């Protein structure tokens, strides 16, 4: 913490004055370049890809308005991206307020666009009118081509500044907008675009906007995909649920216009234990939910409880359903379109419109009730699934109570295998989850006892993707992990009680270590989601090799680096030691390479796309073998550091 000078003391530059000259006014797009995180969330992998989506959203707005039927995204060499649509093209006539072309206005001035008045775009995925201008500001180079009225118009920019006025560039071959840009490396560093990540988001948009074909081509690899789905979000639910055993064969689809809000919901249950609900507002993926998601969940619980109450009268069943009972094994897509969306932040992660909750709730309550009454067999299957989840919840509650009585849960008695640290401030503490007693012993000896705790786990933990909740709680190693963290589990998880704000998975660099790491990641993703969302989960990166050349010692973390170092040491006697297990390193070596905050490298676990993450965990850890085989075959070429 920085100390403030006492009253009357001079500040660091020797002056105690504070005048109007100290107030900075950032003009134009300078504020975006100075504080990019305020506009795109971050300058890492996520923020880089957000640049593409901001431009694509503009094309989607044209599609929602009925003017665009094709959008093409191309990832080019050198970090360049091209987004092309066949919409109306950006207007180029002089804007009455700015005195420059409308094209230049929307590309260089924040909060300038056609989405505020409601005339050009009744519904749009943009809100603040800053998307295109922000991308321009954060690009070292950009070119925009607008084809309209038979003429092709062009303007180029550097770091958001026009290199010249909008100029005609010959006749137009059609109509639409072409945007090319190169992200500024001084802002984003050396991040590269991920084809699969972009393709997944474009797939979502194609499901949401059924009248537009969206394509992506990667010039670097030759990969290309095209998306067009007439079935809309019902097709999206079928896609998300593929490879799972469905409780009922048909996707339940509901849609209705309520006032100025269009509501669409599609849902289907599978025989799993986990929920996957993806929500959108004006085609923007609201990863943090919002009022529309709250309305859906509320209506779902109420409707299914009403059906259970009818069963009670017939069978004397006294069990009531809660939210987690009706969402277990549910896959759903909730999409709303409204005139004035109130998003939290430019990245549109959460919808705030309070009236949208009641709109979605009324549509789902009415139409789901009608559907279940018209399809009694499907209603019976869904209710039985929910009652099974409720019974599992009760069994889990009894299991938790039993653990509490034994003093083994929620911090009453920490597990004996846990080597605790002396620091009590969670923000300063870190927990290493270590594979086996051998590595655990080295870690305990090599750690800094002040702030580093060690929890060695015996063998591979339970695969929670396949296990019921009560079975998971009865697993000894999982109980030890839950107890050590002391923040509860699932819906009872309380982040404020978490004892460590850095939870580090540290496993061997072999096949078994990778499997254990995936099992742990699955556990955290399914049952301690907030740990990941808060950025508290990490993966340690132990070295793969130790290269000794005389007195020189090198710790190497990849085969590429190993080959490079050996090349540089040519002519010297070189000894290479391969580390497959953490236990092969001495406590001093483990501290120096993997645990010392001053020298270690760690990967922070993030969830950028819940649907994509759910799919990967289901593919890798679920019951179905064919989808896993297809997934492994599709990604085999990108595997690194595989020991066989």
Secondary structure, DSSP 8 states (H G I E B T S, - for coil): ------TT---TTS-----GGG-----TTHHHHH-THHHHS-SSHHHHHHHHHHHHHHHHHHHHTT---EEEEEE-GGGEEEEEE-S-----SB-TTTSSBHHHHHHHSTT-SSSSSSSS-SS-S-SSS-HHHHHHHTEEEEEEEEEETTEEEEEEEETTEESS--EEEEE-SS-EEEEEEEE-HHHHTT----HHHHHHHHHHHHHH-TT-EEEEEETTT--EEEE--TTHHHHHHHHHTTTS-BSSSS-EEEEEEETTEEEEEEEEEBSSS--EEEEEETTEE-TT-BHHHHHHHHHHHHHHHHHHHHHHHHH-------HHHHHTTEEEEEEEE-SS--BSTTTT--B--HHHHHHHHHHHHHHHHHHHHH-HHHHHHHHHHHHHHHHHHHHHHHHHHHHHHTT-STTSS--TTEE--S---GGG-EEEEEEHHHHHHHHHHHS-TTTEEEEEE-S----TTTS-HHHHHT-HHHHHHHHHH-S--GGG--GGG-S-SEEEEE--SSHHHHHHHHHHHHHHHHH-HHHHHTT-EEEE---SEEEEETTEEEEE-SHHHHHHHHHHTTTS--EEEE---GGGS-HHHHIIIII-TTT--EEE---S-HHHHHHHHHHHHSS-HHHHHHHHHHHGGG--S---
